Amino acid sequence: MSEVHAPRTHTAVLEWRDQGPLFATQADATGLSYLRGLISGDIVAPPVAQVLGIEVVKADPGTVQFTMPVKNFFTNHLGLLAGGILSTVIDSALGCSILSAIPEDKDIVTLDLNVDFLRPVHEASGLVTVDAEVVHLGRNRGMASCRVVDSDGRLCAVGKSSCLIRDKAPKAPAAEVAR
């Protein structure tokens, strides 16, 4: 007969800072300057990145590197990092690699995302690192690919994505911003 263990209760407190003006409303900001502002701390990351612990650690035109710690409370019933959580950091890195290479009057939205999970990721995997790069940049569409490794440098996943490159939203008139 197996021994029954009482489950331990854990508490997670989610806190985040308001991110301020959205990139899509900053007419003079390039994707690369936005990403470098995240690295320097001059720009506050979106709440989802703050909660998941996603950090931009490198940004050059067409390439980015993101990291994310594997936290126990993002694991599934097998003790593995939930695929959707890993896909979130992958999607973010892929899109931002394209964002880093487009003109200041443009932004992006993901059109598709494909992830191949190659190795289980769990809390002992430590920090996952996503290296993403643009593989094609057209007028209206960009494509990127990435590799995901754990803290021991083992390949855990590969991903690819395409994004729609579109005009930034027009800046709201000052009167509308004040409302």
N, C-alpha and C positions, 0 to 999 in steps of 0.2 A: 504494500500500500504506500502511496506517495504521501509525503508530508505536505500539509496545507500551510502556506505562508500568508499571513495577513498583508494585504498590499499597503505599502507606505504611501502617504499622501504628500504631495509636493505642491508648492504654490509658485506661480510665476506672476510677477507684476510687470505689466507692459507699460513702458513709458517711452515717449518720443517728444521731440521738439517740433514745433511748427516749422515747416520748410520755407516759408516766405514765398516770394514771387515764383511762380512756376516758370520753368525754362521756356515753355511755349509762348509765354507772354513777354519775354525779354528780347526785343527786336534786335539788339546789337550784340547779343551773346552767341558765340559759336559753341557747338557741342564740345569741342576740345577745351575751351575756356571754362565751360560749366563743369566738366569732369575734373579738370585741374583744380577748380575751386572746391570741389568735394574732397579732393586729396589734401589740400591745404587747410581745410576747415573753414574757409571763407563762405562756403555755401553749405547749408544744412541739407542732409540727405533726405529723400522721401521717407515717410513713416515706415513703409514696408521694409526698406533697407535697414533702418534703425532697429526695428524689432527682430529681424533675422540676423543682424550683425554683419550684413554685407558691406564691404569696404572696397572702394576703388583705390588700388595701390599704384597703378601705372596707367598713364594715358598718353599715347602718341597718335599722330594721324593714322587712322585705320587699325590701330591695335590698342587693346586694353587688357589689364589684369585686375581681376576681382578676387577677393577672398571672403570666406564665410566660415565661422566656427560651427562644428557639428554639435548641436545642443541636444541633450537628452529629451527635452519635451517636444522635439520635432521628429521623433522616431515613431515608427509604426508598431504593430503588434509583434513583429519579429526583432525589434530593437534596431532596425535599420532606418536611416534617414529617409523620410517619406519622399517618393519620387517627385511629387509636386513641389516640395521645398527646394530640392536640388534643381529642378527645372526652372524655378523662379530666378535663382542666381545665374543660371545659364542664359535664360532669356534676357536678363538685364545686361549681362556682359556682351552678348551678341548684338543686341540693339545699340548699345553704347559704342561698340567698335565702329558701327556705321555712323552713328551720331558724331563721332570724333572726326569724321572725314567729309562732312557735308558743309555747305555754306551757311552763314549765320541766319539767312532768311528761311531756312528749312528746318523741319524736325521730322521725326520718324514714328511709325507705329508698326508693330509686328504683324506680318501677314501669315506666317507659319513658323512652326517650331518643331524640330525633330531631335529627339534625344535617344541615344543608345546607351543604356546602363550596362557597364562592363564588369564592375566589381562592386560588391556591397559596400555601402558607406555607413558607418556607425560612429558612436561617440568616440571610440578609441582611434578613429581615423583622424581626429584632430581638426585641423584647418584644411578646408578644401580650397584649391586655387584654380581659377578659371582663366585661361589665356585665350582670348578671342581676337580674330582678325578678319578684316574685310577680304572677301575673295572676288567680289564683283561690285562695282559701283556704277550704276547707270543714272540717267536723269531722274527717273521716278521710282527706281527699285534698287535696293542694295542687298547683297547676300554676304553672310559671314559664317565662319566655322569656329569651333573651339575645342579645347582639350581640358578635361577636369582631372586634377591629381589630388591625392590625399597628402597628409603631412610627411609621409615617407616617400613621396614622389611616384606612387603607383597610379597608373592610369585607371580612373574610375568610370569615366563617361566621355563621350564625344557628342557634340551637338552642332546643328546648323540651323540657320534661320534666314528668312528673307523679310525685308521691311519695306513698307511704302515710304518713299521720301516725298514729303508734302510741304506746302507753304505753311509757315508758322501762323498761328491764329493772330488776327489783327489785334494790336494793343488797344485795350479798352480806353475810352476817353476818361480824363481825370475825374469828371463828375460821376461816372459810373463806378470807378474804383473806390470813391469815398463812401458809397452807399453801404 
